[in-house]
């Protein structure tokens, strides 16, 4: 059992979910209620990681993060190490490939809020911020929660992108999914089996949470 | 509601910061997959002797050569050939030209229950190809794995390369090729001797070392990468000590010719 890889995966999953929470809320709310030119295109672009092969995403990210790109060189000049093959690079990749998992459930949740609720609240003299925090967010909370859970679980399981931009460095970019692959190659099937079971359990728990929230108070 | 979210955010930010902070001088070492079993033993001996640790990553040499070219944070690279090290040295990615640390040997590995007899010149593989006993044959990808290249040369030398083409399964590196074979998914495979004789594999089949004359020598070179710290340097030196040589020898590696040991 590679505890270091499990810890790294958990850190990556928590950080990804935390970064996508505010971003996802803003984007999901905008997509749910605003009509603007290019909205369909934006929705399609955000859903792209659902269907794109991880290697395609990995290839583009590696090109973008590497020392041959302005982004990669800029990051290197700023921080002193390249974005590719680092935890920061993994986090950036993770945020991108989780966009649809974060945005879509939140968007559905905000869409489900009746259109006249907000004007009614405004009539009562509530500020936009209070309407958001006291009315919208509690109503959309099950969707937001399932976004977070899905993002978390999906990050734990992602393999292709991580292998391509991460490079399998212990303690830095070797996530639990990559560690399983690594242990199988080292003929250490016992460790691979234990880690696979841990991931199976975590994924099952995450899906159970996501389903129970989706069927919970939101429908009521 | 908002306190909950804010607390979550602060927690996550702290996590992210902690994760990006780098550990002390524990260098990342990129090593060819044929060292999968020998190198951890050498690293353990190094830790016992010096109290210092290294972090090992295994993969195909060609893949590491590309990742190091892209700036991957490795301090020492143990390649399964000399070419990739020379290219990195020419590109100014290394400190010095590196040194040969071992000569690798190729083995024909046949899993338990396979209908194929292991022989050094691949004669039964040739017969099995004719009579249909051979369904899948595993090698590492010759495009970026030196042992895959050696396997291709050996198959060419045996006159089997054309005929065996449709039966080949390519491992992304030698460990995967060995995995394909040891699991019985392939009836035979050409893998490093250093993997074939490791207990984890040896228990799962039989193997025979392929004559060195059947492929270009697998001259395995290692090199310190630019910015290598003192632990990486100490490990680099340790790899040329008798203690390390004994472990390399036990895993079937041949000692480098004396002349090339001069850096």
Interface residues (C-beta under 8 A of the other chain):
Chain A: X8 X11 X12 X14 X15 X17 X18 X19 X21 X22 X62 X66 X67 X68 X72 X76 X81 X82 X84 X85 X86 X87 X88 X91 X133 X134 X137 X138 X141 X167 X168 X169 X170 X171 X172 X174 X182 X184 X185 X186 X187 X188
Chain B: X1 X2 X5 X8 X9 X11 X12 X13 X15 X16 X18 X19 X20 X23 X28 X33 X36 X37 X55 X56 X57 X58 X59 X67 X70 X71 X72 X73 X74 X173 X175 X176 X178 X179 X182 X198 X200 X201
